[in-house]
């Protein structure tokens, strides 16, 4: 689905950007990661 692809792309961007802010986006990244792999 389009939403899944957009979520995946956003997860990559957020993953790179949140390398410093892992404390903030860590949980969100995990949730998105789990949802993307459903």
Secondary structure by P-SEA (a helix, b strand, c coil): caaaaaaaaaaaaaaaaaccccccaaaaaaaaaaaaac
